[in-house]
Amino acid sequence: MQQDLGIWRMVLMCLTAVLSSEIGVNQLNSVTTAAFGENVTLQCFLLEEDNTDPIVWYQQKTGQEPRIMAMTQKSVETSSYYSEFKPPKFTVVKGRGFCHLNISSIEPSDEAMYYCGIRRFEIVFGKGALLSVKGKKLYLLATITFFFLKA
């Protein structure tokens, strides 16, 4: 009985490894830099074009846990958006073999790692894409200046 459990564990581990290697996502651009106010598209390519499993986007800011932003499926026309990650600022664009994330009017608070993934038995993530915001120091300086002027 104990030997049977060991064999099944081994089979399950091999199956998981095979599934993870064939079913997944590819985020080609590991770093994207955008200026304050610009629009950006973070790309996510599906390794299995005919995938019908849910595709998820997560945002992770430095020192924080990942937060789910959006979830979509090929067979469903609309995407689900969570918390403050709603259109028109955040929009999922999907098609055959891809599921990109558009972010409009980039702000310093958008600087983070963004991960797309496929949710099967577990979530298989891409390598992630760092969004770096240019000119954020000027924006912060303008905000502080405005604060002092208003007071």
C-alpha positions in Angstrom: 0.0 0.0 0.0 2.8 2.4 1.0 4.7 1.5 -2.3 1.5 2.2 -4.3 1.3 5.7 -2.8 4.9 6.4 -3.7 4.3 5.4 -7.3 1.2 7.6 -7.6 3.1 10.5 -6.1 5.9 10.0 -8.7 3.4 9.8 -11.5 1.6 12.9 -10.3 4.9 14.8 -10.0 5.9 13.8 -13.6 2.5 14.7 -14.9 2.6 18.1 -13.2 6.1 18.8 -14.7 4.9 17.9 -18.2 1.8 20.0 -17.9 3.7 23.0 -16.5 6.3 22.8 -19.3 3.7 22.6 -22.1 0.9 24.8 -20.7 2.0 28.2 -19.8 2.6 31.8 -20.7 5.5 33.8 -22.1 6.1 37.4 -21.1 8.8 38.5 -23.5 9.5 42.0 -22.3 10.9 41.7 -18.8 11.2 45.5 -18.3 8.9 48.1 -19.8 9.6 51.8 -19.2 6.9 54.4 -19.8 6.7 58.1 -19.1 4.1 59.7 -16.8 0.8 60.0 -18.7 1.7 57.4 -21.5 -0.2 54.3 -22.3 1.5 50.9 -22.2 0.7 47.3 -23.2 2.2 44.5 -21.2 2.3 41.4 -23.4 1.4 37.8 -22.5 1.6 35.1 -25.0 -0.1 31.7 -24.5 2.0 28.7 -25.3 -1.2 26.7 -26.0 -3.2 28.9 -28.4 -6.4 27.0 -27.9 -6.3 27.3 -24.1 -9.7 27.6 -22.5 -8.5 27.8 -18.9 -8.8 31.2 -17.0 -6.0 33.6 -17.6 -5.1 36.0 -14.8 -3.2 39.2 -14.4 -1.5 40.1 -11.0 0.3 43.2 -9.9 3.0 43.0 -7.2 4.5 46.2 -5.8 7.9 46.1 -4.0 7.5 44.6 -0.6 3.9 43.6 -1.0 2.0 40.5 -1.9 0.7 39.9 -5.5 -2.8 41.3 -6.0 -5.2 39.9 -8.6 -6.1 42.5 -11.2 -8.2 40.7 -13.8 -9.3 37.3 -15.0 -10.6 36.2 -18.4 -11.3 33.2 -20.5 -11.3 32.6 -24.2 -14.9 31.4 -24.2 -16.2 34.4 -22.2 -16.5 37.7 -24.0 -16.0 40.0 -21.0 -13.2 40.0 -18.4 -13.6 40.2 -14.6 -11.7 43.1 -12.9 -10.9 43.3 -9.2 -10.4 46.2 -6.7 -9.2 49.4 -8.3 -8.0 47.6 -11.4 -10.9 48.5 -13.7 -11.4 49.9 -17.2 -10.7 52.3 -18.7 -7.3 52.5 -16.8 -6.7 48.7 -17.0 -8.0 46.7 -19.9 -7.4 43.0 -20.9 -7.0 42.5 -24.6 -7.2 38.9 -25.7 -7.0 37.0 -29.0 -5.7 33.8 -30.4 -2.5 33.0 -28.6 -2.3 36.2 -26.4 -3.8 38.0 -23.5 -2.3 41.5 -23.1 -2.9 44.1 -20.4 -3.3 47.7 -21.4 -2.6 50.4 -18.8 -3.6 54.0 -19.7 -2.3 57.3 -18.3 0.7 55.8 -16.4 1.2 57.2 -12.9 4.1 56.6 -10.4 1.8 54.3 -8.4 1.6 52.0 -11.5 5.3 51.0 -11.1 5.3 47.3 -10.1 5.8 43.8 -11.4 3.0 42.5 -13.5 2.4 38.7 -14.0 0.1 36.9 -16.3 -0.7 33.3 -15.6 -3.0 30.4 -16.6 -5.1 28.9 -13.8 -5.4 25.1 -14.1 -4.7 22.9 -11.1 -2.4 25.6 -10.0 -1.5 29.0 -11.6 1.4 28.7 -14.0 2.9 32.2 -14.2 5.1 33.9 -16.8 8.4 35.5 -15.7 6.8 38.8 -15.1 7.3 42.3 -16.5 8.6 45.2 -14.5 6.9 48.5 -15.4 9.2 51.4 -14.6 7.8 54.9 -14.7 10.1 57.7 -16.0 9.7 61.2 -14.5 8.1 60.1 -11.3 10.4 62.3 -9.2 9.1 65.4 -11.1 5.6 64.3 -10.4 6.2 63.8 -6.7 8.0 67.2 -6.5 5.0 68.9 -8.2 2.6 67.2 -5.8 4.7 68.3 -2.7 4.9 71.9 -4.1 1.2 71.9 -4.7 0.5 70.7 -1.2 2.6 73.6 0.3 1.0 76.1 -1.9 -2.5 75.0 -1.0 -1.7 75.0 2.8 
